[in-house]
Amino acid sequence: MPDPSAPRDAALAMDPDEFRELGHALVDHLGAFLEDLPRRRVAPGKAPAEVRSLLPAGGLPEEGADPAPLLLETLALLQDNLAFNGHPRFLAYITASPAPIGMLADFAVSALNPNCGLWQLTPLATEIELQTVRWLADFLGLPPGTGGVMSSGGQAANHVGLLLARRDKAPWDVRALGSTDGSGRRLRVYASTETHGWLNAAADLFGLGKEAVRWIPTTADGAMDVAALERAVADDAAAGDVPMAVVGTAGSVGTGAVDPLPAIGELCRQRNVWFHVDGAYGAPAVVLPDAPADLVGLRDADSVAVDPHKWLYAPIDAGCTLVRDPALLGATFGARPDYYAMGDGGDAPLNLYGVGPENSRRFRALKVWLALRQVGRRGYARMIGDDVALARRLHDQAAAHPELEARTLGLSIVTFRYVPADLAGAGAGVEAYLDRLNRELLARLVAAGELFVSNAVVAGTFLLRACVVNFRTTEADIDAVPGIVARAGAECDRALRPGGLGPDSDVPVA
Ligand SMILES: Cc1ncc(COP(=O)(O)O)c(C=O)c1O
């Protein structure tokens, strides 16, 4: 007679001892990997076909396999075939080095698996998420009473901000009618031409239409031209459209430029327009004692998108929208389907599915909450300040290097390019060649695996871009950058014009 209370023979079940043994092996493996990381390639430099060939041959397995080799062999393969944003010489894109406490938190979250949509299922996890949101607001210096909701990242957090704006500023019931009331009046959004691509996606997804966005030009420093903004808002209002929201950027994705947020906030107040700040990258820099006034102006916003998986060093994913009037979250997303009949009950607990766009929700807050507790405001201020100082150091070194041209420095982003000595000051006639040369140079750097930078296009010029969002990067790593870039640049230049500027050269010189 089989024992009906014996553990079920389920294919995915794992004996507790086996779980412990495999878990220890996993942590040992990752510990060694992290220790070795600075000596490893920063990116694999392999072609897609080569990487694809590493996958198991054949179709979906019919039978299972032993989990220990499966897990450890896969881990070994992954560590040779990823680019590592935790590598000290990873300076590409705004995707940050993950904090160890966050790595461990995410593992624990997967084991505990709370579904943070319903308070009753996740009492302490929900409360931790709510406290994390309050702490993030406090970190940025937002007014008391600010609320918010966590999401998968900066794009999602900005989308939530725009949905709040639409709910609040559309003169009709958007939850019933959508983005138009059929009268021909259009909801309008204003943002600088340097705004991240999330806005185009949002305008498309939420039925505003991409043409609803007024792209406002920037001044020479890459920040929004407020005079142009004022004209655009006034013109639309005069034409009968509805100026719904202005998006100010606190740290642009290309160059780290900060829009003049105090002036934008003032205009929004006067015109009764929602003021949203995309602080996905730069908002945490407001904690610095010398934070520029333009950045501090994010405190006037109706909503701010912040991205803990960037400058707060949470492992991916973790985004958050902070909102001055938290009641708007429920007014925008609230729903009460019959199958969630548990109610809010008792002492004002909150079901987070009703304050954001997600239903089942990962417990993303834990890694952010633990990191905030581990290092506090002061620890973050020091890490962020150090990143900014390293970016300045790189900028100054590029400016002083005979074959590098420093272009911009914004928060912790530097742009620069390689210019062969014989082409320095050669004028517009060599620009097309320098663009081509720097594109090739970037590809060469990524393939070589010694340094990972990315690119920006500023005023039509292709530039290399280093983003220091990396608490593992040292002064020595930064000091190595000019030499690595100049060496690879000279190699590319020799390959592209073997005869220099001699008779074989195809480089037009004005
Ligand atoms: C300014 C800005 N906004 C939004 C985003 C999108 O954030 P995520 O990739 O976390 O969705 C980024 C990403 O780099 C960004 O730099």
Ligand as a Chemical Component Dictionary entry (heavy atoms), coordinates in Angstrom:
data_LIG
# 
_chem_comp.id                   LIG 
_chem_comp.type                 NON-POLYMER 
_chem_comp.pdbx_formal_charge   0 
_chem_comp.three_letter_code    LIG 
# 
loop_
_chem_comp_atom.comp_id 
_chem_comp_atom.atom_id 
_chem_comp_atom.alt_atom_id 
_chem_comp_atom.type_symbol 
_chem_comp_atom.charge 
_chem_comp_atom.model_Cartn_x 
_chem_comp_atom.model_Cartn_y 
_chem_comp_atom.model_Cartn_z 
_chem_comp_atom.pdbx_ordinal 
LIG C1 C1 C 0 17.226 58.283 -20.071 1  
LIG C2 C2 C 0 16.706 56.884 -20.205 2  
LIG N1 N1 N 0 15.381 56.655 -20.164 3  
LIG C3 C3 C 0 14.862 55.416 -20.271 4  
LIG C4 C4 C 0 15.682 54.323 -20.445 5  
LIG C5 C5 C 0 15.072 52.954 -20.559 6  
LIG O1 O1 O 0 15.367 52.216 -19.404 7  
LIG P1 P1 P 0 15.246 50.615 -19.377 8  
LIG O2 O2 O 0 16.239 50.120 -20.374 9  
LIG O3 O3 O 0 15.578 50.277 -17.972 10 
LIG O4 O4 O 0 13.851 50.243 -19.742 11 
LIG C6 C6 C 0 17.066 54.507 -20.510 12 
LIG C7 C7 C 0 17.969 53.378 -20.729 13 
LIG O5 O5 O 0 19.152 53.524 -20.889 14 
LIG C8 C8 C 0 17.591 55.823 -20.378 15 
LIG O6 O6 O 0 18.910 56.047 -20.414 16 
# 
loop_
_chem_comp_bond.comp_id 
_chem_comp_bond.atom_id_1 
_chem_comp_bond.atom_id_2 
_chem_comp_bond.value_order 
_chem_comp_bond.pdbx_ordinal 
LIG C1 C2 SING 1  
LIG C2 N1 SING 2  
LIG C2 C8 DOUB 3  
LIG N1 C3 DOUB 4  
LIG C3 C4 SING 5  
LIG C4 C5 SING 6  
LIG C4 C6 DOUB 7  
LIG C5 O1 SING 8  
LIG O1 P1 SING 9  
LIG P1 O2 DOUB 10 
LIG P1 O3 SING 11 
LIG P1 O4 SING 12 
LIG C6 C7 SING 13 
LIG C6 C8 SING 14 
LIG C7 O5 DOUB 15 
LIG C8 O6 SING 16 
# 
